[in-house]
Amino acid sequence: VQLQAFGGGLVQAGASLGLSCAASVRTTAVAWFRQAPGKEREFVAAIRWNKYYAESVKGRFTISRDNAKNTLSLQMNNLKPEDTAVYFCAASNTVIVSTITKETAYGYWGQGTLVTVSS
């Protein structure tokens, strides 16, 4: 499975930005993680049968997938400076609900795209 993320950029706080991820094949679950400078990679959102969000982005970010096109999207609204990070898309055919927020549950990763939110 190959993943490629698109859509990062520099925006001001309060703005919106959309990220996309193209997958070579469909997988059971897909997710977005992010890694801020000097911090560990953290879960952002995922889709298996349901959608799952980190508390820090709930209500601001929306994850979606187009199964016909094998694409994953992340719509980010009301961006904050603390959302600044490299965003990675990830995929898995073996993840279960109890591990859906865990980085180690995903075997396939995109290259990452940088999102910078200025204050």
N, C-alpha and C positions, 0 to 999 in steps of 0.2 A: 504494500500500500504506500503510495506516494502522496504527500500533502504539500500544498504550496499556499502560503498566506499572502494576502494583499490588503492594501488599504490604510496602512499606518500613515502618520503625518504629525504635523505640529498644529495644534489648535489652542484657542484660549479657553479658560475656565468657563463653564456654562454651555459650551458648544456641543455639537453632536458629530459623531464620526462612525462610519460603518466599516467593519472588517469582513473580508471574505476568505474562504479557504476552499481550494479545489482539491478533490480527492480522486485518485485513479480508479477506486472501486468503492462501493457502498460497504459500510461497516455497521456493526450493531449499535455502537455508541460513538459519539463525537463530542469533543469538548474544547474549551478555550482555557488556557492557563496564562499567567503572566509572571514576569520577573522584573522587579524594579532594581535599580542600581544598588548593589551592596546587599541585596536581600535574596532569600530563597524563592524559587518558583512557587506560585500559589494558584490554587483553583479559582476559576472565574465563573464558568457556566458549563453545563453539559446537557446533552439530549440522549436519552435511551428511548424508552416509551414515553417518559415524562421529561419535563425540563427541571433543571436544578441550578441554583444560583448561590454564589457566595453572599453572605449577609451584606458585605460592603458594596455590592453592586445591585442588589435586589431593588426593583422599582425604577432603576435607571438604565440597565442593560437588558437586551432581549436577544436570546439565542434562537436561531431557526435553521432548518435544513431543507434543501430541495433534493429529495431522493432521486428524482428523474435526472437531475444534472450532477448528482454527487457533489453538491456544494454545501458549505456550512457558512453561516453568517453570524455576526455579532453587531447589533445596533447599539451604540453607546450614546446615551443622552446625558445632559447635565454633567459633563465631564469635570473632574476635579484634578488639581495638581497631583494628588496622591494616586491617580490612575495612570500616571506616567510609568511606562514599563515597556518591555518587549513582550508582545503577545504571541503566543504559540497555539496553533491548532493541533489537536491530538485525536487519535482514533483507536478503537479497540473492538475486537470481536468476542472478547472474553470477560469484559468488565461486568460486575454485578452491582446492584443498587448500593450495597453496603460499602463498596469501594469506589463509587463513581467520582468522588472528589479527590481521589488519591492519584498522585502523579505516577506511581508505580503500576497502576492498573492499565496504563495505556502503552501499547507497544510501538505505535507509529506517531511520528512527530513531524510537523512542518518546520521550516527554517526560522520562523519568527519575523514579526514586523513591529517596528518601533512606533509607539504612540507617545507623544510629548504634549503635556497640557501645561500651558503657561498661566500664571496667576495674574 
